[in-house]
Amino acid sequence: MKNVLKVILPVLAFTLASAGAVSSKNAKVKEAKKAVAIIGFIQNPSIANCLQVTVDCTPTTTAQNCMSSEATPRRVWHKNAANACSVNLYKVL
């Protein structure tokens, strides 16, 4: 019986440690994918006249465009080198 415990306990400890490492890695990956509040701009009414808004979006391409949180959502942009709000922002999926 003691010999069985000497073999099983280290294997069990290793298994639990491995499971803990994998689950903590998944949590870090999910945390890294979370949106971070960034400054975006709404075209008002042209690309040369922009209103600043804070949004949870990313410049990384995804399937959906970034939209404001107003009652009537409007598309949110980043500014380009010419200071026009025309660079795409995307919703974090």
Disulfide bonds with the S-S distance in Angstrom:
Cys50-Cys85 1.92
Cys57-Cys66 1.93
